[in-house]
Amino acid sequence: MKVKLTTLCENTAAAPGIVAEWGWSIFIQANGMNILFDTGGGFAAAANADLLGVDLRKIDKIVLSHAHGDHTGGLRNILKRTESKEVIAHPAVWISKYRKEDKDKTPTYRGIPFAREELERYATFTLSRKPVQISENIMTTGEIPRRTDFEAIESTFLVKDGNSFKQDDFPDDLALVLNTKKGLVVILGCAHRGIINTILHAQEITEEKKVQAVIGGTHLFPKKPQQVEQTIQALKEIGVQNIGVSHCTGFDAAVKLKTAFGDRFFLNNAGSLRTIE
């Protein structure tokens, strides 16, 4: 199975003229399917699609990794430019998400920036806690179990619980898995549940141990150096062949991954084009 990846939104741009925007969106062509994984934070995904020759009308499915606005902010714009589409996500994608970066300040809303009723006029939402089979060799992870003892979720991420807030455990965090002849290609959103937890779950649901590539946001920023080192060690033990990082990885973690993986590491920015077989 040939996999063609076109990154439509990321914090930095890979070429002149490409729009950089805080967020993440990647267009995946494989198995005769056109899948948009996340939609960026606003206008960049659609703008870069035009620049890169990606016809958004040909999207077959849209998958949302989680509800944060930097992954869902472009959804309305994209849906308006396409015919009615199926959007695949976890049921918790509609939960009101917030972030509190300063203990003395009111939490800031960080969830989907559109009303559910409005978006449901443009698309059919398939909400599942379990993996969703998109084609013979492509599926979502569904809800990702937390297995490692070192992959922590920051206490700054909150959800609204009645009139108060509680820490967000990110049940809606999911990834996309493509099963190729050379092993799995795992497309991450932010990996809030942990990059290693995500890969382990992908291996379990596909019954495939080989991991050809892991691409996307790893949320290794702002993790402690110990967690980054433990993550790198686990990636090596799993035998991940290639890793391309984006969005929420952070400069320090990216440098450490480059040092650990050498030529098997790459930065995956807006405008990046990659084919995997």
Phi and psi restraints in degrees (value plus and minus 20) as a CYANA .aco file:
   2 LYS   PHI    -106.9   -66.9
   2 LYS   PSI     112.5   152.5
   3 VAL   PHI    -136.8   -96.8
   3 VAL   PSI     101.0   141.0
   4 LYS   PHI    -129.0   -89.0
   4 LYS   PSI     105.0   145.0
   5 LEU   PHI    -137.0   -97.0
   5 LEU   PSI     108.3   148.3
   6 THR   PHI    -145.7  -105.7
   6 THR   PSI      93.3   133.3
   7 THR   PHI    -103.2   -63.2
   7 THR   PSI      99.1   139.1
   8 LEU   PHI    -116.4   -76.4
   8 LEU   PSI     -44.8    -4.8
   9 CYS   PHI    -166.8  -126.8
   9 CYS   PSI     112.3   152.3
  10 GLU   PHI    -182.8  -142.8
  10 GLU   PSI     146.7   186.7
  11 ASN   PHI     -81.9   -41.9
  11 ASN   PSI     -51.4   -11.4
  12 THR   PHI    -147.0  -107.0
  12 THR   PSI     138.6   178.6
  13 ALA   PHI    -126.0   -86.0
  13 ALA   PSI     124.1   164.1
  14 ALA   PHI    -108.0   -68.0
  14 ALA   PSI     -31.7     8.3
  15 ALA   PHI    -174.7  -134.7
  15 ALA   PSI     135.0   175.0
  16 PRO   PHI     -78.8   -38.8
  16 PRO   PSI     120.7   160.7
  17 GLY   PHI      72.4   112.4
  17 GLY   PSI     -41.2    -1.2
  18 ILE   PHI     -98.2   -58.2
  18 ILE   PSI     118.9   158.9
  19 VAL   PHI    -103.7   -63.7
  19 VAL   PSI     107.0   147.0
  20 ALA   PHI    -116.1   -76.1
  20 ALA   PSI     120.3   160.3
  21 GLU   PHI    -174.5  -134.5
  21 GLU   PSI     120.2   160.2
  22 TRP   PHI     -84.0   -44.0
  22 TRP   PSI      90.9   130.9
  23 GLY   PHI     136.1   176.1
  23 GLY   PSI    -189.0  -149.0
  24 TRP   PHI    -174.5  -134.5
  24 TRP   PSI     112.6   152.6
  25 SER   PHI    -179.4  -139.4
  25 SER   PSI     115.2   155.2
  26 ILE   PHI    -159.5  -119.5
  26 ILE   PSI     116.0   156.0
  27 PHE   PHI    -120.1   -80.1
  27 PHE   PSI     105.1   145.1
  28 ILE   PHI    -139.4   -99.4
  28 ILE   PSI     106.2   146.2
  29 GLN   PHI    -136.6   -96.6
  29 GLN   PSI      97.9   137.9
  30 ALA   PHI    -185.4  -145.4
  30 ALA   PSI     129.0   169.0
  31 ASN   PHI      35.1    75.1
  31 ASN   PSI       9.6    49.6
  32 GLY   PHI      53.0    93.0
  32 GLY   PSI      -9.2    30.8
  33 MET   PHI    -130.2   -90.2
  33 MET   PSI     127.5   167.5
  34 ASN   PHI    -135.8   -95.8
  34 ASN   PSI      92.2   132.2
  35 ILE   PHI    -140.9  -100.9
  35 ILE   PSI     110.4   150.4
  36 LEU   PHI    -121.8   -81.8
  36 LEU   PSI      98.7   138.7
  37 PHE   PHI    -124.2   -84.2
  37 PHE   PSI      87.8   127.8
  38 ASP   PHI      49.3    89.3
  38 ASP   PSI     143.4   183.4
  39 THR   PHI    -150.1  -110.1
  39 THR   PSI      -7.8    32.2
  40 GLY   PHI      55.1    95.1
  40 GLY   PSI    -195.4  -155.4
  41 GLY   PHI    -112.6   -72.6
  41 GLY   PSI     -33.9     6.1
  42 GLY   PHI    -189.1  -149.1
  42 GLY   PSI    -128.8   -88.8
  43 PHE   PHI    -115.4   -75.4
  43 PHE   PSI     -32.6     7.4
  44 ALA   PHI     -83.8   -43.8
  44 ALA   PSI     -62.0   -22.0
  45 ALA   PHI     -79.3   -39.3
  45 ALA   PSI     -66.1   -26.1
  46 ALA   PHI     -89.1   -49.1
  46 ALA   PSI     -61.0   -21.0
  47 ALA   PHI     -83.7   -43.7
  47 ALA   PSI     -64.3   -24.3
  48 ASN   PHI     -91.4   -51.4
  48 ASN   PSI     -49.6    -9.6
  49 ALA   PHI     -79.0   -39.0
  49 ALA   PSI     -63.3   -23.3
  50 ASP   PHI     -83.1   -43.1
  50 ASP   PSI     -63.1   -23.1
  51 LEU   PHI     -86.6   -46.6
  51 LEU   PSI     -52.7   -12.7
  52 LEU   PHI    -118.1   -78.1
  52 LEU   PSI     -16.6    23.4
  53 GLY   PHI      55.2    95.2
  53 GLY   PSI       6.0    46.0
  54 VAL   PHI    -112.7   -72.7
  54 VAL   PSI      99.1   139.1
  55 ASP   PHI    -106.7   -66.7
  55 ASP   PSI      83.6   123.6
  56 LEU   PHI     -83.2   -43.2
  56 LEU   PSI     -40.6    -0.6
  57 ARG   PHI     -87.9   -47.9
  57 ARG   PSI     -37.8     2.2
  58 LYS   PHI    -112.6   -72.6
  58 LYS   PSI     -15.2    24.8
  59 ILE   PHI     -83.1   -43.1
  59 ILE   PSI     111.5   151.5
  60 ASP   PHI    -112.1   -72.1
  60 ASP   PSI     -60.8   -20.8
  61 LYS   PHI    -161.1  -121.1
  61 LYS   PSI     128.7   168.7
  62 ILE   PHI    -136.5   -96.5
  62 ILE   PSI     110.3   150.3
  63 VAL   PHI    -136.4   -96.4
  63 VAL   PSI     112.1   152.1
  64 LEU   PHI    -126.5   -86.5
  64 LEU   PSI     105.0   145.0
  65 SER   PHI     -92.5   -52.5
  65 SER   PSI     -54.0   -14.0
  66 HIS   PHI    -192.3  -152.3
  66 HIS   PSI    -199.2  -159.2
  67 ALA   PHI    -108.8   -68.8
  67 ALA   PSI     -26.1    13.9
  68 HIS   PHI     -77.9   -37.9
  68 HIS   PSI     124.8   164.8
  69 GLY   PHI     -83.5   -43.5
  69 GLY   PSI     -45.2    -5.2
  70 ASP   PHI     -97.1   -57.1
  70 ASP   PSI     -22.2    17.8
  71 HIS   PHI    -136.6   -96.6
  71 HIS   PSI     -33.3     6.7
  72 THR   PHI    -143.9  -103.9
  72 THR   PSI     -24.6    15.4
  73 GLY   PHI     -85.8   -45.8
  73 GLY   PSI     -42.3    -2.3
  74 GLY   PHI    -112.8   -72.8
  74 GLY   PSI     -17.7    22.3
  75 LEU   PHI     -83.3   -43.3
  75 LEU   PSI     -67.4   -27.4
  76 ARG   PHI     -81.6   -41.6
  76 ARG   PSI     -65.6   -25.6
  77 ASN   PHI     -80.3   -40.3
  77 ASN   PSI     -63.2   -23.2
  78 ILE   PHI     -88.3   -48.3
  78 ILE   PSI     -62.5   -22.5
  79 LEU   PHI     -83.8   -43.8
  79 LEU   PSI     -54.0   -14.0
  80 LYS   PHI     -86.9   -46.9
  80 LYS   PSI     -44.5    -4.5
  81 ARG   PHI    -113.5   -73.5
  81 ARG   PSI     -20.7    19.3
  82 THR   PHI    -142.3  -102.3
  82 THR   PSI     149.2   189.2
  83 GLU   PHI     -97.0   -57.0
  83 GLU   PSI     153.8   193.8
  84 SER   PHI     -74.2   -34.2
  84 SER   PSI     109.3   149.3
  85 LYS   PHI    -142.7  -102.7
  85 LYS   PSI     142.2   182.2
  86 GLU   PHI    -113.3   -73.3
  86 GLU   PSI     108.8   148.8
  87 VAL   PHI    -131.9   -91.9
  87 VAL   PSI     103.2   143.2
  88 ILE   PHI    -123.9   -83.9
  88 ILE   PSI     109.9   149.9
  89 ALA   PHI    -180.0  -140.0
  89 ALA   PSI     156.2   196.2
  90 HIS   PHI    -104.4   -64.4
  90 HIS   PSI     128.6   168.6
  91 PRO   PHI     -75.6   -35.6
  91 PRO   PSI     -49.7    -9.7
  92 ALA   PHI     -94.5   -54.5
  92 ALA   PSI     -19.0    21.0
  93 VAL   PHI     -82.8   -42.8
  93 VAL   PSI     -40.7    -0.7
  94 TRP   PHI    -111.8   -71.8
  94 TRP   PSI     -21.7    18.3
  95 ILE   PHI     -89.1   -49.1
  95 ILE   PSI     121.4   161.4
  96 SER   PHI     -93.2   -53.2
  96 SER   PSI      96.4   136.4
  97 LYS   PHI    -126.4   -86.4
  97 LYS   PSI     124.0   164.0
  98 TYR   PHI    -158.1  -118.1
  98 TYR   PSI     146.0   186.0
  99 ARG   PHI    -158.5  -118.5
  99 ARG   PSI     116.8   156.8
 100 LYS   PHI    -140.1  -100.1
 100 LYS   PSI      82.1   122.1
 101 GLU   PHI    -111.3   -71.3
 101 GLU   PSI     -35.2     4.8
 102 ASP   PHI    -152.7  -112.7
 102 ASP   PSI     105.7   145.7
 103 LYS   PHI     -81.0   -41.0
 103 LYS   PSI     -40.3    -0.3
 104 ASP   PHI    -114.7   -74.7
 104 ASP   PSI     -20.5    19.5
 105 LYS   PHI    -130.9   -90.9
 105 LYS   PSI     137.0   177.0
 106 THR   PHI     -90.7   -50.7
 106 THR   PSI     117.4   157.4
 107 PRO   PHI     -76.5   -36.5
 107 PRO   PSI     124.0   164.0
 108 THR   PHI    -120.0   -80.0
 108 THR   PSI     115.7   155.7
 109 TYR   PHI     -86.1   -46.1
 109 TYR   PSI     112.0   152.0
 110 ARG   PHI    -150.7  -110.7
 110 ARG   PSI      -8.3    31.7
 111 GLY   PHI    -104.4   -64.4
 111 GLY   PSI    -186.9  -146.9
 112 ILE   PHI     -77.5   -37.5
 112 ILE   PSI     106.7   146.7
 113 PRO   PHI    -105.4   -65.4
 113 PRO   PSI       2.1    42.1
 114 PHE   PHI    -155.4  -115.4
 114 PHE   PSI     134.6   174.6
 115 ALA   PHI     -91.3   -51.3
 115 ALA   PSI     121.1   161.1
 116 ARG   PHI     -77.5   -37.5
 116 ARG   PSI     -62.9   -22.9
 117 GLU   PHI     -80.6   -40.6
 117 GLU   PSI     -56.8   -16.8
 118 GLU   PHI     -87.6   -47.6
 118 GLU   PSI     -67.9   -27.9
 119 LEU   PHI     -85.0   -45.0
 119 LEU   PSI     -53.1   -13.1
 120 GLU   PHI     -92.1   -52.1
 120 GLU   PSI     -30.3     9.7
 121 ARG   PHI     -96.1   -56.1
 121 ARG   PSI     -43.9    -3.9
 122 TYR   PHI    -120.6   -80.6
 122 TYR   PSI     -40.0     0.0
 123 ALA   PHI    -169.7  -129.7
 123 ALA   PSI     139.8   179.8
 124 THR   PHI    -118.2   -78.2
 124 THR   PSI     105.8   145.8
 125 PHE   PHI    -119.2   -79.2
 125 PHE   PSI     102.5   142.5
 126 THR   PHI    -121.0   -81.0
 126 THR   PSI      89.1   129.1
 127 LEU   PHI    -129.6   -89.6
 127 LEU   PSI     100.1   140.1
 128 SER   PHI    -164.9  -124.9
 128 SER   PSI     114.9   154.9
 129 ARG   PHI     -97.8   -57.8
 129 ARG   PSI     -43.1    -3.1
 130 LYS   PHI    -114.0   -74.0
 130 LYS   PSI     143.9   183.9
 131 PRO   PHI     -77.5   -37.5
 131 PRO   PSI     123.6   163.6
 132 VAL   PHI    -131.7   -91.7
 132 VAL   PSI     102.3   142.3
 133 GLN   PHI    -101.4   -61.4
 133 GLN   PSI      95.9   135.9
 134 ILE   PHI    -111.5   -71.5
 134 ILE   PSI     -60.7   -20.7
 135 SER   PHI    -170.2  -130.2
 135 SER   PSI    -195.0  -155.0
 136 GLU   PHI     -75.3   -35.3
 136 GLU   PSI     -58.5   -18.5
 137 ASN   PHI    -138.3   -98.3
 137 ASN   PSI      -4.5    35.5
 138 ILE   PHI    -150.8  -110.8
 138 ILE   PSI     110.7   150.7
 139 MET   PHI    -173.6  -133.6
 139 MET   PSI     138.6   178.6
 140 THR   PHI    -106.5   -66.5
 140 THR   PSI     140.4   180.4
 141 THR   PHI     -96.9   -56.9
 141 THR   PSI     -42.2    -2.2
 142 GLY   PHI      47.0    87.0
 142 GLY   PSI    -181.7  -141.7
 143 GLU   PHI     -86.5   -46.5
 143 GLU   PSI     114.6   154.6
 144 ILE   PHI    -120.3   -80.3
 144 ILE   PSI      97.5   137.5
 145 PRO   PHI     -85.8   -45.8
 145 PRO   PSI     125.8   165.8
 146 ARG   PHI    -113.7   -73.7
 146 ARG   PSI      92.0   132.0
 147 ARG   PHI    -132.9   -92.9
 147 ARG   PSI     -56.8   -16.8
 148 THR   PHI     -93.6   -53.6
 148 THR   PSI     136.8   176.8
 149 ASP   PHI    -120.2   -80.2
 149 ASP   PSI     -13.6    26.4
 150 PHE   PHI    -141.3  -101.3
 150 PHE   PSI     -26.8    13.2
 151 GLU   PHI    -113.0   -73.0
 151 GLU   PSI      79.9   119.9
 152 ALA   PHI    -117.3   -77.3
 152 ALA   PSI     131.6   171.6
 153 ILE   PHI    -124.2   -84.2
 153 ILE   PSI     112.0   152.0
 154 GLU   PHI     -83.4   -43.4
 154 GLU   PSI     121.1   161.1
 155 SER   PHI     -92.7   -52.7
 155 SER   PSI     -28.6    11.4
 156 THR   PHI     -94.4   -54.4
 156 THR   PSI     -38.2     1.8
 157 PHE   PHI    -106.7   -66.7
 157 PHE   PSI     104.7   144.7
 158 LEU   PHI    -148.6  -108.6
 158 LEU   PSI     140.9   180.9
 159 VAL   PHI    -149.4  -109.4
 159 VAL   PSI     132.4   172.4
 160 LYS   PHI     -97.0   -57.0
 160 LYS   PSI     109.3   149.3
 161 ASP   PHI    -148.4  -108.4
 161 ASP   PSI      70.0   110.0
 162 GLY   PHI      49.1    89.1
 162 GLY   PSI    -141.7  -101.7
 163 ASN   PHI    -118.4   -78.4
 163 ASN   PSI     -13.1    26.9
 164 SER   PHI    -148.1  -108.1
 164 SER   PSI    -195.1  -155.1
 165 PHE   PHI    -143.3  -103.3
 165 PHE   PSI     132.5   172.5
 166 LYS   PHI    -159.4  -119.4
 166 LYS   PSI     142.4   182.4
 167 GLN   PHI     -84.3   -44.3
 167 GLN   PSI     120.1   160.1
 168 ASP   PHI    -102.5   -62.5
 168 ASP   PSI     102.5   142.5
 169 ASP   PHI    -114.2   -74.2
 169 ASP   PSI     -18.8    21.2
 170 PHE   PHI      33.7    73.7
 170 PHE   PSI      34.4    74.4
 171 PRO   PHI     -83.4   -43.4
 171 PRO   PSI     -43.1    -3.1
 172 ASP   PHI    -100.3   -60.3
 172 ASP   PSI     -27.8    12.2
 173 ASP   PHI     -88.6   -48.6
 173 ASP   PSI     102.1   142.1
 174 LEU   PHI    -162.5  -122.5
 174 LEU   PSI     150.3   190.3
 175 ALA   PHI    -153.3  -113.3
 175 ALA   PSI     150.3   190.3
 176 LEU   PHI    -130.0   -90.0
 176 LEU   PSI     117.3   157.3
 177 VAL   PHI    -144.4  -104.4
 177 VAL   PSI     107.0   147.0
 178 LEU   PHI    -136.1   -96.1
 178 LEU   PSI     106.5   146.5
 179 ASN   PHI    -120.1   -80.1
 179 ASN   PSI      80.9   120.9
 180 THR   PHI    -119.7   -79.7
 180 THR   PSI     153.6   193.6
 181 LYS   PHI     -83.1   -43.1
 181 LYS   PSI     -47.8    -7.8
 182 LYS   PHI    -117.2   -77.2
 182 LYS   PSI     -14.2    25.8
 183 GLY   PHI     103.5   143.5
 183 GLY   PSI    -197.3  -157.3
 184 LEU   PHI     -96.5   -56.5
 184 LEU   PSI     124.0   164.0
 185 VAL   PHI    -133.1   -93.1
 185 VAL   PSI      94.9   134.9
 186 VAL   PHI    -126.7   -86.7
 186 VAL   PSI      99.5   139.5
 187 ILE   PHI    -120.9   -80.9
 187 ILE   PSI      96.4   136.4
 188 LEU   PHI    -113.6   -73.6
 188 LEU   PSI     134.5   174.5
 189 GLY   PHI    -112.6   -72.6
 189 GLY   PSI    -101.8   -61.8
 190 CYS   PHI    -141.0  -101.0
 190 CYS   PSI     -30.9     9.1
 191 ALA   PHI      34.8    74.8
 191 ALA   PSI      24.3    64.3
 192 HIS   PHI     -80.5   -40.5
 192 HIS   PSI     -51.3   -11.3
 193 ARG   PHI    -101.5   -61.5
 193 ARG   PSI     -21.9    18.1
 194 GLY   PHI      88.1   128.1
 194 GLY   PSI     109.5   149.5
 195 ILE   PHI     -82.8   -42.8
 195 ILE   PSI     -57.9   -17.9
 196 ILE   PHI     -91.9   -51.9
 196 ILE   PSI     -63.9   -23.9
 197 ASN   PHI     -75.6   -35.6
 197 ASN   PSI     -59.7   -19.7
 198 THR   PHI     -85.3   -45.3
 198 THR   PSI     -66.5   -26.5
 199 ILE   PHI     -85.2   -45.2
 199 ILE   PSI     -63.6   -23.6
 200 LEU   PHI     -79.5   -39.5
 200 LEU   PSI     -60.5   -20.5
 201 HIS   PHI     -89.0   -49.0
 201 HIS   PSI     -59.7   -19.7
 202 ALA   PHI     -80.6   -40.6
 202 ALA   PSI     -61.4   -21.4
 203 GLN   PHI     -83.1   -43.1
 203 GLN   PSI     -59.7   -19.7
 204 GLU   PHI     -87.1   -47.1
 204 GLU   PSI     -67.0   -27.0
 205 ILE   PHI     -95.5   -55.5
 205 ILE   PSI     -41.5    -1.5
 206 THR   PHI    -118.7   -78.7
 206 THR   PSI     -34.7     5.3
 207 GLU   PHI      38.8    78.8
 207 GLU   PSI      14.0    54.0
 208 GLU   PHI    -145.3  -105.3
 208 GLU   PSI     103.4   143.4
 209 LYS   PHI    -108.3   -68.3
 209 LYS   PSI     -52.0   -12.0
 210 LYS   PHI     -89.9   -49.9
 210 LYS   PSI     115.9   155.9
 211 VAL   PHI    -141.8  -101.8
 211 VAL   PSI      87.2   127.2
 212 GLN   PHI     -95.5   -55.5
 212 GLN   PSI     -60.1   -20.1
 213 ALA   PHI    -176.9  -136.9
 213 ALA   PSI     126.7   166.7
 214 VAL   PHI    -145.8  -105.8
 214 VAL   PSI     106.2   146.2
 215 ILE   PHI    -155.9  -115.9
 215 ILE   PSI     115.8   155.8
 216 GLY   PHI     109.9   149.9
 216 GLY   PSI    -181.4  -141.4
 217 GLY   PHI     -97.2   -57.2
 217 GLY   PSI     112.3   152.3
 218 THR   PHI    -128.3   -88.3
 218 THR   PSI     -28.9    11.1
 219 HIS   PHI      27.3    67.3
 219 HIS   PSI      24.4    64.4
 220 LEU   PHI    -108.5   -68.5
 220 LEU   PSI     -15.6    24.4
 221 PHE   PHI    -135.5   -95.5
 221 PHE   PSI     109.7   149.7
 222 PRO   PHI    -124.3   -84.3
 222 PRO   PSI      48.3    88.3
 223 LYS   PHI     -96.8   -56.8
 223 LYS   PSI     138.3   178.3
 224 LYS   PHI     -91.2   -51.2
 224 LYS   PSI     129.2   169.2
 225 PRO   PHI     -71.9   -31.9
 225 PRO   PSI     -55.2   -15.2
 226 GLN   PHI     -82.8   -42.8
 226 GLN   PSI     -62.0   -22.0
 227 GLN   PHI     -85.8   -45.8
 227 GLN   PSI     -58.5   -18.5
 228 VAL   PHI     -82.4   -42.4
 228 VAL   PSI     -64.5   -24.5
 229 GLU   PHI     -85.1   -45.1
 229 GLU   PSI     -60.7   -20.7
 230 GLN   PHI     -85.1   -45.1
 230 GLN   PSI     -56.1   -16.1
 231 THR   PHI     -85.0   -45.0
 231 THR   PSI     -65.2   -25.2
 232 ILE   PHI     -81.9   -41.9
 232 ILE   PSI     -62.5   -22.5
 233 GLN   PHI     -82.5   -42.5
 233 GLN   PSI     -61.5   -21.5
 234 ALA   PHI     -86.8   -46.8
 234 ALA   PSI     -58.7   -18.7
 235 LEU   PHI     -80.3   -40.3
 235 LEU   PSI     -60.2   -20.2
 236 LYS   PHI     -87.3   -47.3
 236 LYS   PSI     -61.9   -21.9
 237 GLU   PHI     -85.1   -45.1
 237 GLU   PSI     -57.2   -17.2
 238 ILE   PHI     -88.4   -48.4
 238 ILE   PSI     -50.3   -10.3
 239 GLY   PHI      70.3   110.3
 239 GLY   PSI      10.5    50.5
 240 VAL   PHI     -80.5   -40.5
 240 VAL   PSI     105.8   145.8
 241 GLN   PHI    -100.5   -60.5
 241 GLN   PSI     -61.7   -21.7
 242 ASN   PHI    -159.7  -119.7
 242 ASN   PSI     124.6   164.6
 243 ILE   PHI    -158.0  -118.0
 243 ILE   PSI     105.2   145.2
 244 GLY   PHI    -139.2   -99.2
 244 GLY   PSI      99.7   139.7
 245 VAL   PHI    -125.7   -85.7
 245 VAL   PSI     132.3   172.3
 246 SER   PHI    -165.6  -125.6
 246 SER   PSI     148.2   188.2
 247 HIS   PHI      34.4    74.4
 247 HIS   PSI    -110.4   -70.4
 248 CYS   PHI    -123.4   -83.4
 248 CYS   PSI       4.6    44.6
 249 THR   PHI     -98.1   -58.1
 249 THR   PSI     -62.4   -22.4
 250 GLY   PHI      71.1   111.1
 250 GLY   PSI     126.9   166.9
 251 PHE   PHI     -83.2   -43.2
 251 PHE   PSI     -67.8   -27.8
 252 ASP   PHI     -80.8   -40.8
 252 ASP   PSI     -65.4   -25.4
 253 ALA   PHI     -86.0   -46.0
 253 ALA   PSI     -58.3   -18.3
 254 ALA   PHI     -82.1   -42.1
 254 ALA   PSI     -61.2   -21.2
 255 VAL   PHI     -83.1   -43.1
 255 VAL   PSI     -62.4   -22.4
 256 LYS   PHI     -86.7   -46.7
 256 LYS   PSI     -57.4   -17.4
 257 LEU   PHI     -87.3   -47.3
 257 LEU   PSI     -60.3   -20.3
 258 LYS   PHI     -81.2   -41.2
 258 LYS   PSI     -63.4   -23.4
 259 THR   PHI     -82.8   -42.8
 259 THR   PSI     -58.9   -18.9
 260 ALA   PHI     -96.3   -56.3
 260 ALA   PSI     -55.1   -15.1
 261 PHE   PHI    -130.0   -90.0
 261 PHE   PSI     -29.9    10.1
 262 GLY   PHI      37.5    77.5
 262 GLY   PSI    -148.2  -108.2
 263 ASP   PHI     -88.2   -48.2
 263 ASP   PSI     -30.4     9.6
 264 ARG   PHI    -107.1   -67.1
 264 ARG   PSI     -19.3    20.7
 265 PHE   PHI    -124.0   -84.0
 265 PHE   PSI     124.0   164.0
 266 PHE   PHI    -170.4  -130.4
 266 PHE   PSI     130.3   170.3
 267 LEU   PHI    -103.6   -63.6
 267 LEU   PSI     112.9   152.9
 268 ASN   PHI    -134.8   -94.8
 268 ASN   PSI      80.7   120.7
 269 ASN   PHI    -131.5   -91.5
 269 ASN   PSI     153.3   193.3
 270 ALA   PHI     -77.7   -37.7
 270 ALA   PSI     108.3   148.3
 271 GLY   PHI      75.1   115.1
 271 GLY   PSI     -27.4    12.6
 272 SER   PHI     -87.8   -47.8
 272 SER   PSI     115.0   155.0
 273 LEU   PHI    -138.9   -98.9
 273 LEU   PSI     110.6   150.6
 274 ARG   PHI    -167.8  -127.8
 274 ARG   PSI     116.8   156.8
 275 THR   PHI    -137.3   -97.3
 275 THR   PSI     110.8   150.8
 276 ILE   PHI    -143.9  -103.9
 276 ILE   PSI     114.9   154.9
